């Protein structure tokens, strides 16, 4: 690059920019896009794991409710469908809320608001929530009324392998039943045939 001489007596200058390179801006933008996509996928995976844990805890906390529904004649697929419908409604509400929050947040941060990307948050949230809740919903659909309504621990009887089983500490039929022990509780002796251990 040659600069012509000026009227103030500055001679002609020959400039050589050995440090410049072409396509630097494009390389920076592409690297930024790759890192943004990786961060986006990491956030999706973390969100899916959180939703899966919450869905599993919700099913565990509602065992009696699900057991009553199963005892009332609800088939497993109907219970699974009800839980997935509930998950889709929660995911849709979360997506709508996220899209609405994005609008004022982009103005505060000085970033251009893209309504298309904001609208895509709604179906993405629904699909993510349904897929993350699928395992918990399927396990709830396979839950039997006896296993769901049985208490976790009751007078030496514990839930084992999804059934009510007798613990090693429980008395046998010939033993004297302690106070509060249900004398007609089923399945005192057949636990060893179904479970390897009971705690």
Buried (B, 14 or more C-beta within 10 A) or exposed (E): EEEEEEEEEEEEEEEEEEEEEEEEEEEEEEEEEEEEEEEEEEEEEEBBEEBBEBBBEBBEEBBEEBBBBBEEEBEBEEBBBBBBEBBBEBBBBBBBEBBEEBEEEBEEEEEEEEEEEBBEBBEBBBEBBBBBBBEBBBBBBEBBBBBBBBEEEBBBBBBBEBBBBBBEEBBEEEEEBEEEBEEEBEBBEEBEEBBEEBE
